[in-house]
Each structure stands twice: as C-alpha cells, then as structure tokens.
Amino acid sequence: MKKSIFYHAGCPVCISAEHDIINLIGVENVEIIHLGEDRSKIEVAERAGVQSVPALITPNGNVLHINFGASMEDVKN
C-alpha cells in the first residue's frame, strides 16, 4: 500500500494534527514531512495541491487540508 503524506510546519496546530493522524492511520502508513526543516519539499507539496498546512495527501492523491496552521506563503517566508 502506498503511504499517505502529512505535511506540516511545526506549529502547535500542526503537531497536534500529526499526533492525531498517526493515531488514526498508524506511523507505518504515513510519511511525515516538516516543511520548516525540509524546505526542499515545499515545491513538491505545492505541486501536489497543498495550499496550507497541516495537510494530508492520501494514497489516491487527494489533498485534505486539516484545520489551519499556516498558508504555504507563510511557510515559504
């Protein structure tokens, strides 16, 4: 099974969502990407349709924006 991808920026909203996602689908089923620590993934996330973080990309490529921590423009700056 292809993994989901969870993008976040490290804010409290993002960290809380990360813990919930791991509890829901299991750490073995999700790749966690902290865009504040790995800025090279920002463009990849945007191409996939991520407009704000935290966001989960499902194995089918659907982007699920969870709550609202920061826009991608905020993450880039």
Phi, psi and omega per residue, in radians:
M1 nan 2.358 3.079
K2 -1.251 2.477 -3.125
K3 -1.395 2.686 2.915
S4 -1.363 2.809 3.080
I5 -2.136 2.215 3.129
F6 -1.937 2.049 3.108
Y7 -1.775 2.397 3.052
H8 -2.656 3.023 -3.087
A9 -2.101 0.118 3.058
G10 1.593 -0.012 3.135
C11 -1.279 2.896 -3.133
P12 -0.999 -0.675 3.101
V13 -1.073 -0.765 -3.123
C14 -1.153 -0.756 -3.124
I15 -1.127 -0.739 3.103
S16 -1.067 -0.788 3.122
A17 -1.123 -0.675 3.105
E18 -1.017 -0.830 -3.141
H19 -1.077 -0.724 3.121
D20 -1.121 -0.761 3.139
I21 -1.080 -0.792 3.130
I22 -1.074 -0.742 3.118
N23 -1.134 -0.604 -3.110
L24 -1.334 -0.811 -3.006
I25 -1.987 -0.152 3.098
G26 1.576 2.416 -3.085
V27 -1.064 -0.486 -3.131
E28 -1.305 -0.199 -3.097
N29 -1.872 0.092 -3.091
V30 -2.459 2.401 3.004
E31 -1.699 2.189 -3.129
I32 -1.712 2.191 3.108
I33 -2.161 2.035 3.101
H34 -1.618 1.840 -3.047
L35 -1.198 -0.382 3.060
G36 -1.232 -0.512 3.139
E37 -1.655 -0.458 -3.134
D38 -2.229 1.333 -3.056
R39 -1.154 -0.299 3.119
S40 -1.178 -0.269 -3.131
K41 -1.578 -0.097 -3.107
I42 -1.044 -0.850 -3.116
E43 -1.104 -0.672 3.108
V44 -1.087 -0.779 3.132
A45 -1.087 -0.778 3.139
E46 -1.110 -0.737 3.110
R47 -1.081 -0.541 3.129
A48 -1.364 -0.192 3.106
G49 1.906 0.086 3.125
V50 -1.239 2.163 3.136
Q51 -1.907 -0.387 3.100
S52 -2.693 2.828 3.100
V53 -2.085 2.606 0.078
P54 -1.317 2.601 3.117
A55 -2.557 2.538 3.119
L56 -2.068 2.249 3.028
I57 -1.785 2.130 -3.107
T58 -1.347 2.869 3.104
P59 -1.003 -0.430 3.102
N60 -1.456 -0.078 3.129
G61 1.639 0.084 3.076
N62 -1.297 2.427 3.117
V63 -1.776 2.118 3.108
L64 -1.909 1.904 3.097
H65 -1.452 2.168 -3.023
I66 -1.900 2.082 3.134
N67 0.922 -2.632 3.050
F68 -2.657 1.966 3.096
G69 -1.772 -0.887 -3.112
A70 -2.821 2.549 3.032
S71 -1.290 2.838 3.084
M72 -1.123 -0.538 3.072
E73 -1.107 -0.705 3.079
D74 -1.100 -0.707 -3.129
V75 -1.120 -0.678 -3.116
K76 -1.212 -0.493 -3.092
N77 -1.568 nan nan
